[in-house]
Amino acid sequence: MEKFVQITGYAAPMPMNNINTDMITPKQVMKAVSRKGLSWGLFCEYRFDDQGNENPDFVLNKEPWRRASIVVALENWGCGSSREHAPWAMLDFGIRSVIAISFADIHYNNCFKNGILPVALKPDEVARVMKDAEAGKPVTVDLPSQTVRLEDGAAFPFHVDPFRKDCLLNGFDDIALTMLESDKIDAYESAYRKKVPWLFDRRPAGREPAPFR
């Protein structure tokens, strides 16, 4: 997982409540079995018409927000189903952080597990960030200091769980966290093989393995 320390970039303004995961990645995106190459599916029912042509009125099809690395929304971002394709598509598009008033719990957790930082701010603070986003001004999200900074110097602190913060700073997803204990895992497997070796011998009884050719 790519580390998250600090990003400065364009923030796509989406001044709506209850932007759900079916809007973020509709059902047809769910056919994908890989997290790579899913940027096409991000808000695809809003970005494209039935012929695949871009909708010029949708924010992610406009400059400079087609290069956005941040999204700014209102309340309850990511509600709906738990589909992990939503953060996959966001990440593949280049979205590394979402700033909103509140988040749906499962999507909030899925964002962290995929290297995306969800930032909850107060309504008046989100309004300030939204104003700069709509003006195409850069926004900075700084994880070490836990602040969102605007071009005029305004800064808004945010809370993040220390464990999740550490995982993002180091680029640890669940697999990477497990592999931190690889020495202990190897030692356990080695001891267990010696304790019950018959579980690991898959040769049929009375037969020797065929010679290697």
ROTOR-410157 format. One record per residue (C-alpha): residue in three letters; x, y, z; residue number from 1. Coordinates in pm, whole numbers. Example, Ala and Ser with C-alpha at 12.3 -4.5 7.8 and 13.67 -1.06 7.14 Angstrom:
2
<r><aa>ALA</aa><u>1230</u><v>-450</v><w>780</w><i>1</i></r>
<r><aa>SER</aa><u>1367</u><v>-106</v><w>714</w><i>2</i></r>
***
This chain:
213
<r><aa>MET</aa><u>0</u><v>0</v><w>0</w><i>1</i></r>
<r><aa>GLU</aa><u>133</u><v>345</v><w>-89</w><i>2</i></r>
<r><aa>LYS</aa><u>228</u><v>558</v><w>210</w><i>3</i></r>
<r><aa>PHE</aa><u>22</u><v>865</v><w>295</w><i>4</i></r>
<r><aa>VAL</aa><u>212</u><v>1153</v><w>452</w><i>5</i></r>
<r><aa>GLN</aa><u>98</u><v>1478</v><w>293</w><i>6</i></r>
<r><aa>ILE</aa><u>-79</u><v>1568</v><w>-28</w><i>7</i></r>
<r><aa>THR</aa><u>-146</u><v>1903</v><w>-189</w><i>8</i></r>
<r><aa>GLY</aa><u>-378</u><v>1905</v><w>-485</w><i>9</i></r>
<r><aa>TYR</aa><u>-708</u><v>2001</v><w>-638</w><i>10</i></r>
<r><aa>ALA</aa><u>-1017</u><v>1905</v><w>-438</w><i>11</i></r>
<r><aa>ALA</aa><u>-1323</u><v>1807</v><w>-638</w><i>12</i></r>
<r><aa>PRO</aa><u>-1627</u><v>1981</v><w>-483</w><i>13</i></r>
<r><aa>MET</aa><u>-1932</u><v>1758</v><w>-439</w><i>14</i></r>
<r><aa>PRO</aa><u>-2167</u><v>1962</v><w>-219</w><i>15</i></r>
<r><aa>MET</aa><u>-2412</u><v>1679</v><w>-151</w><i>16</i></r>
<r><aa>ASN</aa><u>-2523</u><v>1468</v><w>143</w><i>17</i></r>
<r><aa>ASN</aa><u>-2544</u><v>1087</v><w>131</w><i>18</i></r>
<r><aa>ILE</aa><u>-2317</u><v>1018</v><w>-164</w><i>19</i></r>
<r><aa>ASN</aa><u>-2343</u><v>640</v><w>-152</w><i>20</i></r>
<r><aa>THR</aa><u>-2120</u><v>360</v><w>-274</w><i>21</i></r>
<r><aa>ASP</aa><u>-2357</u><v>278</v><w>-561</w><i>22</i></r>
<r><aa>MET</aa><u>-2300</u><v>630</v><w>-690</w><i>23</i></r>
<r><aa>ILE</aa><u>-1925</u><v>602</v><w>-640</w><i>24</i></r>
<r><aa>THR</aa><u>-1903</u><v>261</v><w>-812</w><i>25</i></r>
<r><aa>PRO</aa><u>-2232</u><v>135</v><w>-961</w><i>26</i></r>
<r><aa>LYS</aa><u>-2319</u><v>-232</v><w>-998</w><i>27</i></r>
<r><aa>GLN</aa><u>-2144</u><v>-293</v><w>-1331</w><i>28</i></r>
<r><aa>VAL</aa><u>-1810</u><v>-213</v><w>-1169</w><i>29</i></r>
<r><aa>MET</aa><u>-1862</u><v>-505</v><w>-929</w><i>30</i></r>
<r><aa>LYS</aa><u>-1771</u><v>-752</v><w>-1206</w><i>31</i></r>
<r><aa>ALA</aa><u>-1405</u><v>-653</v><w>-1168</w><i>32</i></r>
<r><aa>VAL</aa><u>-1187</u><v>-887</v><w>-964</w><i>33</i></r>
<r><aa>SER</aa><u>-878</u><v>-664</v><w>-950</w><i>34</i></r>
<r><aa>ARG</aa><u>-837</u><v>-328</v><w>-782</w><i>35</i></r>
<r><aa>LYS</aa><u>-624</u><v>-199</v><w>-1069</w><i>36</i></r>
<r><aa>GLY</aa><u>-770</u><v>-27</v><w>-1374</w><i>37</i></r>
<r><aa>LEU</aa><u>-1095</u><v>71</v><w>-1203</w><i>38</i></r>
<r><aa>SER</aa><u>-1070</u><v>447</v><w>-1249</w><i>39</i></r>
<r><aa>TRP</aa><u>-1318</u><v>421</v><w>-1538</w><i>40</i></r>
<r><aa>GLY</aa><u>-1583</u><v>307</v><w>-1290</w><i>41</i></r>
<r><aa>LEU</aa><u>-1558</u><v>601</v><w>-1051</w><i>42</i></r>
<r><aa>PHE</aa><u>-1893</u><v>783</v><w>-1074</w><i>43</i></r>
<r><aa>CYS</aa><u>-1920</u><v>630</v><w>-1422</w><i>44</i></r>
<r><aa>GLU</aa><u>-2297</u><v>677</v><w>-1446</w><i>45</i></r>
<r><aa>TYR</aa><u>-2240</u><v>1049</v><w>-1391</w><i>46</i></r>
<r><aa>ARG</aa><u>-1916</u><v>1089</v><w>-1586</w><i>47</i></r>
<r><aa>PHE</aa><u>-2030</u><v>912</v><w>-1904</w><i>48</i></r>
<r><aa>ASP</aa><u>-2345</u><v>872</v><w>-2113</w><i>49</i></r>
<r><aa>ASP</aa><u>-2471</u><v>540</v><w>-2253</w><i>50</i></r>
<r><aa>GLN</aa><u>-2232</u><v>569</v><w>-2549</w><i>51</i></r>
<r><aa>GLY</aa><u>-1932</u><v>625</v><w>-2324</w><i>52</i></r>
<r><aa>ASN</aa><u>-1900</u><v>994</v><w>-2397</w><i>53</i></r>
<r><aa>GLU</aa><u>-1797</u><v>1228</v><w>-2117</w><i>54</i></r>
<r><aa>ASN</aa><u>-2062</u><v>1436</v><w>-1946</w><i>55</i></r>
<r><aa>PRO</aa><u>-1908</u><v>1786</v><w>-1961</w><i>56</i></r>
<r><aa>ASP</aa><u>-2115</u><v>1903</v><w>-1664</w><i>57</i></r>
<r><aa>PHE</aa><u>-1978</u><v>1652</v><w>-1412</w><i>58</i></r>
<r><aa>VAL</aa><u>-1704</u><v>1790</v><w>-1190</w><i>59</i></r>
<r><aa>LEU</aa><u>-1450</u><v>1512</v><w>-1252</w><i>60</i></r>
<r><aa>ASN</aa><u>-1469</u><v>1584</v><w>-1626</w><i>61</i></r>
<r><aa>LYS</aa><u>-1378</u><v>1950</v><w>-1580</w><i>62</i></r>
<r><aa>GLU</aa><u>-1044</u><v>2120</v><w>-1535</w><i>63</i></r>
<r><aa>PRO</aa><u>-874</u><v>2125</v><w>-1294</w><i>64</i></r>
<r><aa>TRP</aa><u>-1078</u><v>1861</v><w>-1106</w><i>65</i></r>
<r><aa>ARG</aa><u>-1019</u><v>1581</v><w>-1355</w><i>66</i></r>
<r><aa>ARG</aa><u>-677</u><v>1583</v><w>-1184</w><i>67</i></r>
<r><aa>ALA</aa><u>-821</u><v>1591</v><w>-832</w><i>68</i></r>
<r><aa>SER</aa><u>-649</u><v>1401</v><w>-553</w><i>69</i></r>
<r><aa>ILE</aa><u>-906</u><v>1508</v><w>-292</w><i>70</i></r>
<r><aa>VAL</aa><u>-1287</u><v>1511</v><w>-279</w><i>71</i></r>
<r><aa>VAL</aa><u>-1491</u><v>1748</v><w>-60</w><i>72</i></r>
<r><aa>ALA</aa><u>-1846</u><v>1643</v><w>27</w><i>73</i></r>
<r><aa>LEU</aa><u>-2103</u><v>1700</v><w>301</w><i>74</i></r>
<r><aa>GLU</aa><u>-2266</u><v>1446</v><w>535</w><i>75</i></r>
<r><aa>ASN</aa><u>-2262</u><v>1066</v><w>532</w><i>76</i></r>
<r><aa>TRP</aa><u>-2012</u><v>1007</v><w>250</w><i>77</i></r>
<r><aa>GLY</aa><u>-1991</u><v>640</v><w>150</w><i>78</i></r>
<r><aa>CYS</aa><u>-2325</u><v>518</v><w>282</w><i>79</i></r>
<r><aa>GLY</aa><u>-2496</u><v>221</v><w>119</w><i>80</i></r>
<r><aa>SER</aa><u>-2338</u><v>-118</v><w>53</w><i>81</i></r>
<r><aa>SER</aa><u>-1996</u><v>-216</v><w>183</w><i>82</i></r>
<r><aa>ARG</aa><u>-1841</u><v>-269</v><w>-163</w><i>83</i></r>
<r><aa>GLU</aa><u>-1466</u><v>-231</v><w>-151</w><i>84</i></r>
<r><aa>HIS</aa><u>-1467</u><v>-145</v><w>-522</w><i>85</i></r>
<r><aa>ALA</aa><u>-1552</u><v>211</v><w>-417</w><i>86</i></r>
<r><aa>PRO</aa><u>-1215</u><v>289</v><w>-257</w><i>87</i></r>
<r><aa>TRP</aa><u>-1041</u><v>81</v><w>-526</w><i>88</i></r>
<r><aa>ALA</aa><u>-1185</u><v>303</v><w>-800</w><i>89</i></r>
<r><aa>MET</aa><u>-1114</u><v>620</v><w>-602</w><i>90</i></r>
<r><aa>LEU</aa><u>-752</u><v>521</v><w>-552</w><i>91</i></r>
<r><aa>ASP</aa><u>-703</u><v>419</v><w>-915</w><i>92</i></r>
<r><aa>PHE</aa><u>-839</u><v>758</v><w>-1025</w><i>93</i></r>
<r><aa>GLY</aa><u>-591</u><v>930</v><w>-792</w><i>94</i></r>
<r><aa>ILE</aa><u>-813</u><v>1023</v><w>-497</w><i>95</i></r>
<r><aa>ARG</aa><u>-607</u><v>995</v><w>-176</w><i>96</i></r>
<r><aa>SER</aa><u>-833</u><v>1181</v><w>67</w><i>97</i></r>
<r><aa>VAL</aa><u>-1200</u><v>1266</v><w>120</w><i>98</i></r>
<r><aa>ILE</aa><u>-1300</u><v>1561</v><w>336</w><i>99</i></r>
<r><aa>ALA</aa><u>-1657</u><v>1555</v><w>464</w><i>100</i></r>
<r><aa>ILE</aa><u>-1873</u><v>1631</v><w>766</w><i>101</i></r>
<r><aa>SER</aa><u>-1933</u><v>1261</v><w>836</w><i>102</i></r>
<r><aa>PHE</aa><u>-1874</u><v>915</v><w>688</w><i>103</i></r>
<r><aa>ALA</aa><u>-2050</u><v>580</v><w>678</w><i>104</i></r>
<r><aa>ASP</aa><u>-1862</u><v>342</v><w>907</w><i>105</i></r>
<r><aa>ILE</aa><u>-1779</u><v>53</v><w>672</w><i>106</i></r>
<r><aa>HIS</aa><u>-1664</u><v>275</v><w>385</w><i>107</i></r>
<r><aa>TYR</aa><u>-1465</u><v>483</v><w>634</w><i>108</i></r>
<r><aa>ASN</aa><u>-1276</u><v>170</v><w>742</w><i>109</i></r>
<r><aa>ASN</aa><u>-1230</u><v>51</v><w>383</w><i>110</i></r>
<r><aa>CYS</aa><u>-1068</u><v>382</v><w>290</w><i>111</i></r>
<r><aa>PHE</aa><u>-795</u><v>336</v><w>551</w><i>112</i></r>
<r><aa>LYS</aa><u>-733</u><v>-22</v><w>440</w><i>113</i></r>
<r><aa>ASN</aa><u>-668</u><v>102</v><w>85</w><i>114</i></r>
<r><aa>GLY</aa><u>-445</u><v>401</v><w>157</w><i>115</i></r>
<r><aa>ILE</aa><u>-713</u><v>671</v><w>145</w><i>116</i></r>
<r><aa>LEU</aa><u>-744</u><v>919</v><w>431</w><i>117</i></r>
<r><aa>PRO</aa><u>-1103</u><v>1015</v><w>524</w><i>118</i></r>
<r><aa>VAL</aa><u>-1107</u><v>1348</v><w>710</w><i>119</i></r>
<r><aa>ALA</aa><u>-1407</u><v>1459</v><w>916</w><i>120</i></r>
<r><aa>LEU</aa><u>-1433</u><v>1835</v><w>975</w><i>121</i></r>
<r><aa>LYS</aa><u>-1696</u><v>2061</v><w>1124</w><i>122</i></r>
<r><aa>PRO</aa><u>-1968</u><v>2191</v><w>889</w><i>123</i></r>
<r><aa>ASP</aa><u>-1829</u><v>2546</v><w>881</w><i>124</i></r>
<r><aa>GLU</aa><u>-1480</u><v>2411</v><w>813</w><i>125</i></r>
<r><aa>VAL</aa><u>-1604</u><v>2191</v><w>530</w><i>126</i></r>
<r><aa>ALA</aa><u>-1779</u><v>2500</v><w>388</w><i>127</i></r>
<r><aa>ARG</aa><u>-1447</u><v>2687</v><w>386</w><i>128</i></r>
<r><aa>VAL</aa><u>-1269</u><v>2399</v><w>214</w><i>129</i></r>
<r><aa>MET</aa><u>-1557</u><v>2362</v><w>-34</w><i>130</i></r>
<r><aa>LYS</aa><u>-1529</u><v>2729</v><w>-129</w><i>131</i></r>
<r><aa>ASP</aa><u>-1160</u><v>2692</v><w>-212</w><i>132</i></r>
<r><aa>ALA</aa><u>-1228</u><v>2366</v><w>-394</w><i>133</i></r>
<r><aa>GLU</aa><u>-1490</u><v>2530</v><w>-612</w><i>134</i></r>
<r><aa>ALA</aa><u>-1243</u><v>2808</v><w>-691</w><i>135</i></r>
<r><aa>GLY</aa><u>-984</u><v>2555</v><w>-804</w><i>136</i></r>
<r><aa>LYS</aa><u>-742</u><v>2645</v><w>-527</w><i>137</i></r>
<r><aa>PRO</aa><u>-506</u><v>2377</v><w>-393</w><i>138</i></r>
<r><aa>VAL</aa><u>-584</u><v>2209</v><w>-62</w><i>139</i></r>
<r><aa>THR</aa><u>-328</u><v>2037</v><w>161</w><i>140</i></r>
<r><aa>VAL</aa><u>-401</u><v>1736</v><w>380</w><i>141</i></r>
<r><aa>ASP</aa><u>-117</u><v>1675</v><w>624</w><i>142</i></r>
<r><aa>LEU</aa><u>-133</u><v>1353</v><w>822</w><i>143</i></r>
<r><aa>PRO</aa><u>163</u><v>1399</v><w>1063</w><i>144</i></r>
<r><aa>SER</aa><u>18</u><v>1727</v><w>1193</w><i>145</i></r>
<r><aa>GLN</aa><u>-343</u><v>1613</v><w>1134</w><i>146</i></r>
<r><aa>THR</aa><u>-443</u><v>1935</v><w>963</w><i>147</i></r>
<r><aa>VAL</aa><u>-615</u><v>2050</v><w>646</w><i>148</i></r>
<r><aa>ARG</aa><u>-458</u><v>2371</v><w>517</w><i>149</i></r>
<r><aa>LEU</aa><u>-587</u><v>2621</v><w>264</w><i>150</i></r>
<r><aa>GLU</aa><u>-398</u><v>2856</v><w>38</w><i>151</i></r>
<r><aa>ASP</aa><u>-470</u><v>3157</v><w>262</w><i>152</i></r>
<r><aa>GLY</aa><u>-310</u><v>2985</v><w>561</w><i>153</i></r>
<r><aa>ALA</aa><u>-629</u><v>2869</v><w>731</w><i>154</i></r>
<r><aa>ALA</aa><u>-577</u><v>2533</v><w>903</w><i>155</i></r>
<r><aa>PHE</aa><u>-831</u><v>2289</v><w>1041</w><i>156</i></r>
<r><aa>PRO</aa><u>-726</u><v>2007</v><w>1275</w><i>157</i></r>
<r><aa>PHE</aa><u>-879</u><v>1662</v><w>1243</w><i>158</i></r>
<r><aa>HIS</aa><u>-881</u><v>1346</v><w>1452</w><i>159</i></r>
<r><aa>VAL</aa><u>-745</u><v>1012</v><w>1335</w><i>160</i></r>
<r><aa>ASP</aa><u>-700</u><v>691</v><w>1529</w><i>161</i></r>
<r><aa>PRO</aa><u>-328</u><v>650</v><w>1618</w><i>162</i></r>
<r><aa>PHE</aa><u>-313</u><v>293</v><w>1485</w><i>163</i></r>
<r><aa>ARG</aa><u>-469</u><v>390</v><w>1152</w><i>164</i></r>
<r><aa>LYS</aa><u>-240</u><v>691</v><w>1131</w><i>165</i></r>
<r><aa>ASP</aa><u>64</u><v>472</v><w>1180</w><i>166</i></r>
<r><aa>CYS</aa><u>-56</u><v>229</v><w>913</w><i>167</i></r>
<r><aa>LEU</aa><u>-104</u><v>507</v><w>657</w><i>168</i></r>
<r><aa>LEU</aa><u>229</u><v>672</v><w>733</w><i>169</i></r>
<r><aa>ASN</aa><u>409</u><v>341</v><w>686</w><i>170</i></r>
<r><aa>GLY</aa><u>195</u><v>203</v><w>402</w><i>171</i></r>
<r><aa>PHE</aa><u>79</u><v>-97</v><w>604</w><i>172</i></r>
<r><aa>ASP</aa><u>-233</u><v>-276</v><w>483</w><i>173</i></r>
<r><aa>ASP</aa><u>-361</u><v>-591</v><w>657</w><i>174</i></r>
<r><aa>ILE</aa><u>-121</u><v>-818</v><w>466</w><i>175</i></r>
<r><aa>ALA</aa><u>180</u><v>-596</v><w>539</w><i>176</i></r>
<r><aa>LEU</aa><u>86</u><v>-591</v><w>908</w><i>177</i></r>
<r><aa>THR</aa><u>72</u><v>-970</v><w>909</w><i>178</i></r>
<r><aa>MET</aa><u>410</u><v>-996</v><w>738</w><i>179</i></r>
<r><aa>LEU</aa><u>568</u><v>-787</v><w>1013</w><i>180</i></r>
<r><aa>GLU</aa><u>533</u><v>-1103</v><w>1219</w><i>181</i></r>
<r><aa>SER</aa><u>678</u><v>-1331</v><w>950</w><i>182</i></r>
<r><aa>ASP</aa><u>961</u><v>-1457</v><w>1174</w><i>183</i></r>
<r><aa>LYS</aa><u>711</u><v>-1570</v><w>1436</w><i>184</i></r>
<r><aa>ILE</aa><u>489</u><v>-1726</v><w>1170</w><i>185</i></r>
<r><aa>ASP</aa><u>783</u><v>-1918</v><w>1020</w><i>186</i></r>
<r><aa>ALA</aa><u>896</u><v>-2037</v><w>1364</w><i>187</i></r>
<r><aa>TYR</aa><u>545</u><v>-2159</v><w>1447</w><i>188</i></r>
<r><aa>GLU</aa><u>509</u><v>-2341</v><w>1114</w><i>189</i></r>
<r><aa>SER</aa><u>848</u><v>-2507</v><w>1154</w><i>190</i></r>
<r><aa>ALA</aa><u>767</u><v>-2627</v><w>1507</w><i>191</i></r>
<r><aa>TYR</aa><u>423</u><v>-2746</v><w>1400</w><i>192</i></r>
<r><aa>ARG</aa><u>565</u><v>-2948</v><w>1108</w><i>193</i></r>
<r><aa>LYS</aa><u>793</u><v>-3129</v><w>1350</w><i>194</i></r>
<r><aa>LYS</aa><u>507</u><v>-3194</v><w>1590</w><i>195</i></r>
<r><aa>VAL</aa><u>266</u><v>-3341</v><w>1333</w><i>196</i></r>
<r><aa>PRO</aa><u>473</u><v>-3425</v><w>1022</w><i>197</i></r>
<r><aa>TRP</aa><u>207</u><v>-3662</v><w>885</w><i>198</i></r>
<r><aa>LEU</aa><u>-20</u><v>-3369</v><w>811</w><i>199</i></r>
<r><aa>PHE</aa><u>234</u><v>-3234</v><w>564</w><i>200</i></r>
<r><aa>ASP</aa><u>321</u><v>-3560</v><w>387</w><i>201</i></r>
<r><aa>ARG</aa><u>75</u><v>-3582</v><w>98</w><i>202</i></r>
<r><aa>ARG</aa><u>213</u><v>-3902</v><w>-59</w><i>203</i></r>
<r><aa>PRO</aa><u>-35</u><v>-4192</v><w>-74</w><i>204</i></r>
<r><aa>ALA</aa><u>49</u><v>-4462</v><w>181</w><i>205</i></r>
<r><aa>GLY</aa><u>303</u><v>-4716</v><w>49</w><i>206</i></r>
<r><aa>ARG</aa><u>402</u><v>-4508</v><w>-257</w><i>207</i></r>
<r><aa>GLU</aa><u>717</u><v>-4313</v><w>-320</w><i>208</i></r>
<r><aa>PRO</aa><u>707</u><v>-3988</v><w>-513</w><i>209</i></r>
<r><aa>ALA</aa><u>765</u><v>-4018</v><w>-887</w><i>210</i></r>
<r><aa>PRO</aa><u>1118</u><v>-3924</v><w>-999</w><i>211</i></r>
<r><aa>PHE</aa><u>1162</u><v>-3572</v><w>-1126</w><i>212</i></r>
<r><aa>ARG</aa><u>1177</u><v>-3553</v><w>-1505</w><i>213</i></r>
***
